[in-house]
Amino acid sequence: MKDTIFLVAGIIAFISAFYFIITEKLPSTYATMGAGLLMALIGILNEEDMLEAISGRLEVIFLLVAMMIIVWIISETGFFQYFAIKVAQLVRGNPVALIAILSVVTAVCSAFLDNVTTILLMAPVSILLARQLELNSFPFLMAEVLGANIGGTATLIGDPTQLILGNEGNLSFNDFLVNTAPLAIVALCVMIFTVYVLYKKELVVSNELKARIMELDPSRSLKDIKTLKIALTVFSFVILGFILNNFIDKGLAVISLSGAILLMILTKKKPHDAFKAVEWETLFFFIGLFIMVKGMENIKIIDFVGNKLISITAGNFKMASLLIIWVSAAFASILGNVATATTFSQIIHLMEPHFSGFNTQVLWWSLSFGACLGANLTILGAATNVVAVSVGEKSGIKIGFVQFMKFTAIVVLECLVLASIYVTVRYF
């Protein structure tokens, strides 16, 4: 009887949390923390379970804090705006080439920086450039959203989803670079081509309008060149540390925090200002999510879903790998990529013993592709999507749920098919 009560209460708390997230009737941080703490208060998990759920993922939290500080210091110099305008001038205002270049720049930045921060910096610039050419800003902004999420798939640090998978699957920076980056590159090319096919008739401008782009002075965006040089140098060493971590074995949290503190000292930033740049709301959203998922583990829901997947695949490892791609993509489009990655990580842990004779790392790559690429389908799929829509609204561009999904549906379907082919060809 007690187990049944816990089961029902846990499911209600979990569904309620995502109801509030989807409807935005409560801030997402309140939703996850509230659901997690409610599970603790009614006895589904105890304080020790809570602390264990958080402590097991502290590397993710500390890494995010460090990268937020580093990105904040770089962004203060105006480097991202300078770079975007400079690149636009390289293509001489050609709108097709401009979308392609902005998408590539966004994807590359998202691979090594936080993709939410990247879209915050890049979206206003793309809107400015589109308006200079008197074009619809919508395809420019949406191409960057897709580029950010696809680019985030390429590396361990490109997306919070990848950080969770890296932590749960004991996967290194280089593991992601070798296994997920190739598909991310192909998916990005397919996305750019699809946007071109859908909007090529609209992407036509006069020579006079192209000249306006050439008249912009990118150097005016740079505010502090000295700080920029220091920041890029430290950031380069942090990235190098990530790549060499397999050899130096210091840990991503240690490397990134060391870089952040060193950069704060060298640029004479006050701790108070640096910590204001940290997105504490995001961090506590993750903490609440970790607690909530631990509660779902305790009432055996994750065991139930995992056992169903094992039953359906009946020991067929290839089927299991492909099923994870599509099922996690569906979940990510509704519940968000972070929640999906966190929940499905536990399912993979449950499935791994049943495939002991296989390379079970493939299951993690399948989950990475499904969660990251599936998140592009709806506004709710990723924080990047929500931020982009918000930036658009502030600039007078209203993007509705259906409009967003119509744009992304074809690209997401293409990417998931590509992911299925990639996993099949490379690992089987």
C-alpha positions in Angstrom: 0.0 0.0 0.0 2.8 2.4 1.0 4.7 1.7 -2.3 1.5 2.4 -4.3 1.0 5.7 -2.5 4.6 6.7 -3.2 4.3 5.6 -6.8 1.2 7.7 -7.4 2.5 10.7 -5.5 5.9 10.5 -7.3 4.2 10.4 -10.8 1.9 13.3 -9.9 4.9 15.4 -8.6 6.9 14.6 -11.8 4.1 15.4 -14.2 3.1 18.5 -12.3 6.7 19.8 -12.5 6.8 19.5 -16.3 3.2 20.9 -16.6 4.4 24.1 -14.9 7.5 24.2 -17.0 5.6 23.7 -20.3 2.8 26.2 -19.4 5.3 28.6 -17.7 2.9 29.1 -14.8 5.8 28.7 -12.5 9.5 29.4 -13.1 11.2 26.1 -14.1 13.5 26.3 -11.1 10.5 26.4 -8.7 8.9 23.5 -10.6 11.9 21.1 -10.4 13.0 22.2 -6.9 9.4 22.0 -5.7 8.8 18.6 -7.1 12.1 17.3 -5.7 11.6 18.7 -2.3 8.0 17.4 -2.2 9.2 13.9 -3.0 11.6 14.3 0.0 8.9 15.6 2.3 6.5 12.8 1.7 9.2 10.2 2.1 10.0 9.0 -1.5 13.6 9.9 -0.8 15.5 11.1 2.2 18.1 13.8 2.7 20.9 11.4 2.1 19.4 10.4 -1.3 19.1 14.1 -2.1 22.7 14.9 -1.3 23.9 11.8 -3.2 21.9 12.9 -6.3 23.6 16.3 -6.2 27.1 15.3 -5.2 27.3 12.7 -7.9 26.9 15.5 -10.5 28.9 18.3 -8.9 31.4 18.2 -11.8 28.5 19.3 -14.1 27.5 22.2 -11.8 31.1 23.5 -11.2 31.9 23.2 -14.9 28.9 25.3 -15.8 29.8 28.0 -13.2 33.3 28.3 -14.5 32.3 28.5 -18.2 29.6 31.0 -17.4 32.2 33.3 -15.8 34.7 32.8 -18.7 32.1 33.5 -21.3 30.9 36.6 -19.4 34.3 38.1 -19.4 34.8 37.4 -23.1 31.4 38.8 -23.9 32.1 42.0 -22.0 34.8 42.9 -24.6 32.3 42.8 -27.5 34.3 40.1 -29.3 31.2 38.1 -30.4 29.5 41.1 -32.1 32.8 42.0 -33.8 33.3 38.5 -35.1 29.8 38.2 -36.5 29.9 41.5 -38.3 33.4 40.7 -39.7 32.2 37.4 -41.0 29.2 38.9 -42.6 31.4 41.4 -44.5 33.5 38.5 -45.7 30.5 37.3 -47.8 29.8 40.8 -48.9 26.2 40.8 -47.6 25.1 37.8 -49.6 22.1 36.6 -47.6 22.4 32.8 -48.4 26.1 32.9 -47.6 25.3 35.0 -44.5 22.9 32.5 -43.1 25.4 29.7 -43.7 28.3 31.6 -42.1 26.2 32.8 -39.1 25.0 29.2 -38.6 28.5 27.8 -38.8 29.9 30.5 -36.4 27.0 29.8 -33.9 27.6 26.1 -34.1 31.3 26.4 -33.6 30.8 28.8 -30.6 28.2 26.4 -29.2 30.6 23.5 -29.4 33.0 25.2 -27.0 30.8 27.7 -25.1 27.4 27.5 -23.5 24.9 27.4 -26.3 22.4 29.6 -24.4 25.1 32.3 -24.0 26.0 31.9 -27.7 22.4 32.5 -28.9 22.1 35.5 -26.6 25.1 37.0 -28.2 24.6 36.0 -31.8 20.8 36.4 -32.2 20.7 40.2 -31.9 23.5 40.5 -34.4 21.8 38.3 -36.9 18.5 40.3 -36.5 20.5 43.5 -37.1 22.1 42.2 -40.2 18.8 40.8 -41.6 17.2 44.2 -41.1 20.1 46.0 -42.8 19.3 43.8 -45.8 15.5 44.4 -45.4 14.9 40.6 -45.1 12.7 38.6 -42.8 14.7 37.9 -39.7 12.9 34.7 -38.9 15.0 32.3 -41.0 18.2 33.9 -39.8 17.2 33.5 -36.1 15.9 30.0 -36.5 18.9 28.8 -38.4 21.0 30.0 -35.5 18.8 28.2 -33.0 19.2 25.0 -34.9 22.9 25.7 -35.4 23.4 26.2 -31.7 21.8 22.9 -30.7 23.5 21.0 -33.5 26.8 22.5 -32.6 26.3 21.7 -28.9 26.1 18.0 -29.9 29.7 18.0 -31.1 31.5 18.3 -27.8 31.2 17.4 -24.1 30.9 21.1 -23.1 28.6 22.2 -25.9 25.3 21.6 -24.1 24.3 20.8 -20.5 22.8 17.6 -21.9 26.3 16.5 -23.0 27.8 17.3 -19.6 25.2 15.1 -17.9 25.9 12.2 -20.4 29.6 12.6 -19.9 29.3 12.5 -16.2 26.8 9.6 -16.2 28.5 7.5 -18.9 32.1 8.3 -17.8 32.8 9.8 -21.3 35.7 12.2 -21.9 36.0 15.3 -24.0 37.8 13.4 -26.7 35.2 10.7 -26.7 32.6 13.2 -27.7 34.8 14.9 -30.2 35.5 11.6 -32.0 32.0 10.1 -31.8 29.5 13.0 -32.0 31.3 15.8 -33.8 31.3 14.0 -37.3 27.5 13.7 -37.2 27.1 17.3 -36.0 29.1 18.5 -39.0 26.9 16.6 -41.5 23.7 17.6 -39.7 24.8 21.2 -39.8 25.4 21.1 -43.6 22.0 19.4 -44.1 20.3 22.1 -42.0 21.8 24.9 -43.9 20.9 23.3 -47.3 17.3 22.8 -46.1 16.9 26.4 -45.0 18.3 27.5 -48.3 15.8 25.4 -50.2 12.9 26.6 -48.1 13.7 30.3 -48.2 15.9 30.8 -51.3 13.1 32.9 -53.0 13.0 35.3 -50.1 16.8 35.6 -49.7 17.3 38.1 -52.5 18.6 41.7 -52.0 19.9 44.6 -54.1 23.5 45.6 -54.4 22.6 48.8 -52.5 21.4 46.9 -49.5 24.5 44.7 -49.5 26.6 47.8 -49.4 25.1 48.7 -46.0 26.6 45.7 -44.4 30.0 46.7 -45.8 29.6 50.1 -44.2 29.3 48.7 -40.7 32.5 49.2 -38.6 33.1 46.0 -36.6 36.0 47.5 -34.7 33.4 49.7 -32.9 32.1 46.6 -31.2 35.4 46.0 -29.4 35.4 47.6 -26.0 38.5 46.3 -24.2 41.2 44.7 -26.5 43.6 44.1 -23.6 41.0 42.1 -21.7 40.1 40.3 -24.8 43.7 39.1 -25.4 44.0 37.8 -21.9 40.6 36.1 -22.0 41.2 34.4 -25.3 44.6 33.2 -24.1 43.2 31.7 -20.8 40.2 30.2 -22.7 42.5 28.5 -25.2 44.4 26.9 -22.4 41.2 25.7 -20.8 40.1 24.1 -24.0 43.5 22.6 -24.4 43.2 21.2 -20.9 39.9 19.6 -21.8 41.4 17.9 -24.8 44.4 16.7 -22.8 42.4 15.6 -19.8 42.8 11.9 -20.6 46.6 12.4 -20.2 46.8 14.9 -17.3 43.7 13.5 -15.4 42.9 16.7 -13.5 39.1 16.7 -14.2 37.0 19.2 -16.2 35.8 21.0 -13.1 39.3 21.6 -11.8 40.5 22.8 -15.2 37.6 25.1 -15.9 37.5 26.6 -12.4 41.2 27.2 -12.5 40.8 29.1 -15.8 37.9 31.1 -14.5 39.6 32.2 -11.2 42.9 33.0 -13.1 41.0 35.0 -15.7 39.1 36.9 -12.9 42.4 37.8 -11.2 44.2 38.8 -14.4 41.4 41.0 -15.6 40.8 42.4 -12.1 37.1 41.4 -12.0 35.4 41.6 -8.6 34.0 38.3 -7.4 30.7 40.0 -6.8 30.4 41.0 -10.4 31.6 37.6 -11.7 29.1 35.7 -9.6 26.3 37.9 -10.8 27.0 36.6 -14.3 26.4 33.0 -13.1 23.0 31.8 -14.0 22.0 30.5 -10.6 18.5 29.9 -11.7 19.8 27.4 -14.3 22.0 25.7 -11.7 19.2 25.3 -9.2 16.9 24.0 -12.0 19.5 21.3 -12.6 19.8 20.6 -8.8 16.0 20.2 -8.6 16.0 18.0 -11.6 18.7 15.7 -10.2 16.7 15.3 -7.0 13.5 14.7 -8.9 15.0 12.0 -11.0 16.5 10.3 -7.9 12.9 10.2 -6.6 11.7 8.6 -9.8 14.5 6.0 -9.4 13.3 5.2 -5.9 9.7 4.5 -7.0 11.1 2.2 -9.8 9.6 4.2 -12.7 12.9 4.3 -14.5 13.3 0.6 -14.0 9.8 0.1 -15.5 10.6 2.1 -18.7 14.1 0.5 -19.0 12.6 -3.0 -18.6 10.0 -2.2 -21.3 12.8 -1.1 -23.7 14.7 -4.3 -22.9 11.6 -6.4 -23.4 10.8 -4.7 -26.8 14.4 -5.0 -28.1 14.6 -8.7 -26.8 18.4 -8.6 -26.7 18.8 -6.9 -30.1 21.5 -4.3 -29.4 21.1 -2.6 -32.8 17.4 -2.2 -32.2 18.0 -0.9 -28.7 20.5 1.7 -30.0 18.2 3.0 -32.7 15.1 2.9 -30.4 16.9 5.1 -27.9 17.5 7.7 -30.6 13.9 8.1 -31.5 12.3 7.6 -28.1 14.7 10.1 -26.4 14.1 12.6 -29.2 10.3 12.4 -28.7 10.8 12.9 -24.9 13.2 15.8 -25.5 10.8 17.7 -27.7 8.2 17.6 -24.9 10.1 17.5 -21.6 13.4 19.2 -22.7 16.8 17.8 -23.5 18.2 18.1 -20.0 15.4 16.2 -18.3 15.5 13.6 -21.0 19.3 13.1 -20.7 19.0 12.9 -16.9 16.2 10.4 -17.0 17.4 8.2 -19.9 20.9 8.0 -18.3 19.4 5.9 -15.6 17.6 3.8 -18.1 20.9 3.1 -20.0 22.5 2.1 -16.7 19.7 -0.4 -16.3 20.1 -1.7 -19.9 23.9 -2.0 -19.9 24.1 -5.3 -18.0 21.8 -6.9 -20.5 24.2 -6.1 -23.3 27.5 -7.0 -21.6 29.0 -8.5 -24.7 28.5 -5.3 -26.8 30.1 -1.8 -26.9 27.5 -0.2 -24.7 29.0 3.2 -25.3 26.9 3.2 -28.4 23.8 3.6 -26.2 25.2 6.8 -24.9 25.9 8.2 -28.3 22.3 7.3 -29.4 21.0 9.2 -26.4 23.2 12.2 -27.1 21.9 12.4 -30.7 18.3 11.8 -29.7 18.2 14.3 -26.8 20.2 17.1 -28.5 18.7 16.8 -32.0 15.2 16.0 -30.9 15.2 19.1 -28.7 15.1 21.2 -31.9 11.5 20.2 -32.6 9.7 22.5 -30.2 10.3 25.7 -28.2 10.2 23.6 -25.0 12.9 21.3 -26.2 15.9 23.3 -25.1 16.7 26.5 -23.1 18.3 27.8 -26.3 15.0 27.7 -28.1 13.2 29.6 -25.3 16.0 32.3 -25.2 15.9 32.7 -29.0 12.2 33.2 -29.0 12.5 35.7 -26.1 15.2 37.7 -28.0 13.0 37.7 -31.1 10.1 39.1 -29.2 12.2 41.9 -27.7 13.1 42.8 -31.3 9.5 42.7 -32.5 9.7 39.2 -34.0 6.8 37.0 -32.7 7.5 33.3 -33.0 4.6 31.0 -32.1 4.8 27.4 -31.0 3.3 26.1 -34.3 5.5 28.4 -36.4 8.6 27.2 -34.6 7.7 23.6 -35.1 6.8 24.0 -38.8 10.3 25.4 -39.4 12.2 22.8 -37.4 10.2 19.6 -38.1 11.8 18.8 -41.5 15.3 19.5 -40.2 14.8 17.4 -37.0 13.4 14.5 -39.1 16.4 14.7 -41.4 18.8 14.8 -38.5 17.3 11.8 -36.7 17.4 9.8 -39.9 21.0 10.8 -40.4 21.8 9.8 -36.7 20.2 6.4 -37.3 22.2 5.8 -40.4 25.4 7.1 -38.7 25.0 4.8 -35.7 24.1 1.8 -38.0 27.1 2.3 -40.4 29.7 3.2 -37.8 28.9 0.8 -35.0 27.3 -2.2 -36.6 
